[in-house]
Structure formats: structure tokens, C-alpha cells
Amino acid sequence: MRTSTRAIPAAVGALALTLALTGCNDFGSGKNRGSSGSHSSGSGSDASDEKKTYRLGEESPEQESDMQKSSGAKYTVTPTKVETGTKADMDNSGLKKDKKDGPQIPVYVWTTLTHKSGKTMDASDMDDDLVIRTDAGMRTRALLVLMGEATWPDCPAPDLEKKLSKGQSEKICTAFLIPEGQKPAAVELTRGFYKEPLEWPVKN
């Protein structure tokens, strides 16, 4: 069983909760795991010449943690690979499906998290602002399993409670759920209400 904040062990079937919001400003600075604070890049409003689009495998600029326990720590996020799963993956995942969500399929995102400086950080605090944007313009955060555990082929559950210090990196695979029939268009890194997200386009 995973012991991270994304999965709570229980002797029942798995139940998944995902946030699928549309619009550029739906993902703000609030945390979705009961944590206080948010992440920012440590600067003011966007500069017009700031780079916002990256290739998969290209490292983000340093982000600064506003989490109370790791305030001021800096880290980078590097999405390296994106793959779309299948209906069979969903059927075999162990998730209890919610009919109101309609048919969904998983998207797997492999990411390297790198601690650059400052206080120790949990891996979960370093990947929390990642979002998948679909070709239909829908945005969704990573799958949040409330009870039990979801299993995916070739995408093992990461140890999101692992603590990283300066110079340490962790490679993780994270599952996102999108409506069946849509495709992932980009991985995004949200940066609060006032800064545009960074993005890594996905070739389908």
C-alpha cells in the first residue's frame, strides 16, 4: 500500500477523486492536499519575454516553495515523457468508477524532481502543481486516490513522502485521468493566480 497523502490504505475497493476544471485561471495558488501555502517562481508579474514553453525533457526554471515547512526552498520540475493509457488500463486499475464522470482513460507523466537549495522538501510538494491540458482545453490534476490504491502498467506508485535535499533528484510516474476520446496536449506547471503556467507540449 502507498502511504503518501494521495492514497489512504483501506480494506475496501479503490475510490478515485480527480479535479477536472476548464479555463486558464481555474488552478490558482490554493493547495489540494490540505497543505498551507503555494509555490511560486519567486518573482513578480510575468515579464513579456519570459520563456513559458519547453520541450519534454527540458528543465523548468527554479521554483520557490511557499510551504511553511520548506519555505524558500528551490527546486525544478522536468516532465520527460507522456503516454496515454487505454480503457483496459482503467478496467484493471482497481478504481471504482463514477458514472457521472463518464468514460475516462489514464495519462501517464514521467517527471524528474530536483531539489536545488534550501530546506528539505517532500516529493509530494514538488509535483503538486503539475496539470494535464487536453486537446479539448480541459485541465486536470493528478489522480487523488482516497481509499485503496490504483495500479497502472509500467507506472509504479511513487514515494511522494520521500524527502529531498539539495542536489537530490527523484524520478516519478504520475497518473492523470482525462475523458475518453480526448488527448493530452500539454503538461503544465501552474504558478498561482497571477502568473501564466509553464507548459511542455505533447506530440500525439
N, C-alpha and C positions, 0 to 999 in steps of 0.2 A: 504494500500500500504506500502511496505517496503521503508524505507528511507535510507537504507545503500548504500554503494558505489557499491554493487553488483546488485542493482536494481534502475532504474530511472523511476519514475512514468510517465506514458504517456497514453493518451486515445486511444491507439491502441493495437493490439494483441501483445503478448509477443514474443520477439526475443532473442534467446539464442546464446551465444558465448562460446565455450569451446576450451581449448588448449589440443590437444592430441599429445604428442611427444614421440618418441621412443628413446632408448639409455640412458645409465646411466647418461650422463652429459648434457642432454638437459635442465634440470631445474637448472639454476645457481643462482647467487645472485641477479639478477635483479628482481624488483617488478612488478606485473602485474596489479596494480591498480593506476598507476600514482604516487606512493609514492617514495620518495628517500630513499636509504639505503637498508639494508637487515638484516637478522637475522643470528646469529652465536651462537655457544655454548661457545664462549669466550675463546677458546684455540687455539693452533696452529694446526699442522698437526695431522692426526689420530694416536693414539697410537695403536700398534698391538693388545693389549689386551683390547681395548675399547669395551664395550658391544654395539652392534648395533641392536640386535633383541630382541623384547619384546612381551609379551603376551597382548592380548586385555585386557584393564583394568589396565595395568601396566603403571605407570607414566614415562614420559621421564625425562632425566636429565634436569637441568635448562638450558634454552636457554637465550641468551642475545640479547636484541633489539639494532639494529643499526639505527633504525628510528630516524630522527632528533628530533622529539618532545618527544620521550621517550628513548633517548639514554642511554644505560647502565641498563635499567630495565630488570629484570629477571622474567621468567615465565616457566611453564611446560605445556605440552600437553599430554592428556591421551585419546586416542581413546578407547571407551568402547564397541561399538557394530557396526557391519556392516551387512546390509541386502541388497539383490538385489531386485530391483523393477521389474515391469512387463511391457509388451507392453501397457496394459490398463492404467497403471500409466502415460506413455508417452502421450497416446491419450487424457487423461483427464487433462493433466498438464496446458494446455493453451499455450504451446510453439509452435511457428511457426517452422516447420521442414525444414531443409535444405537438399535437396535431395543428395547433394554431400557428406554429412556425412554418408549416408546410414542409415539403421535401428539402433536405439540406445535404450538402456534401462537405467534407473537410478540406481545408487548405493547410499544408504543412510548410512552416517557415523555419529555416535553419539560420541561427544568428550567433555571432560571436560577441560576447560582452567583455569589455576590457576596463579594468579599474586603472585610472591614471594617477590620481593623487587624493590625499585627504583621508578621512575616516573610512573604516571598513564598511562595505555595503553588502546587503543580501542580493543575490542574483535576481530575486523577485522584484526588487526596487529598480533594477537596471533595465528590465524588459517591459515594464508596466505600461509604457506609453506607446507601444507598437500597435498598429492598426492595419487591417487589410481593407483596401478600397477595391470594389468590384467594378467591372466594366459598365454596370448599371448605375454607378455612383453611390452605392451603399457602402457604409463603413461599419466594421465590426471589430471589437476587441477579441483577445484570445479567449478560448473556451474556459469557462469557470465551472468546475465540477463541484457541486455542493455535497453530494453524497456518493460514496463508492469511488470508482475510478474508471476512466475511459482508456481503452488500449487501441493503439494505432500501429499498422505495419511500418517498420523501419523508422518510427518516430518515438523513441522511448521517452517516458516521462522524465523531465529534467529535475534536478535537485535545486529547487528555487530557494531553499533555505541556506544554500551554500554561501559562505561569507568570502568575499574577495577583497584583497588588499592591493596596494599599489603594485602595478606590474603584472598582476594575475589576470588571466582570461578564463572564460568558461564558454564552451560551445553547447548550445541547446537547440532542441527542436520543439516548436510550439504549434498546437493545432488551433485553427480558426474554423468556424462554420459559416458557410455562405449558402444562399438559396440555390437549389439545383437549377442548372441552366445558365447561371452567371459564371463569370470567370474572374480570377484575381487580376486586377490591373496594376496595382502597386502596393508595396509595403510603405506605410507612413509612420513617421515618428512625430507624435503630437507634442506641442511645446506651449501649452496654455492657451488662453483666450486671445492673446494679443500678438502672437507670432504664428506665421504660417507653418504648417508641418513640413518636415523634410520628407522626401519620397524617393523610393527605389522602384522604378517601373519594372513590370513583369512582362516578359515576352511569352505569348501563348501560341 
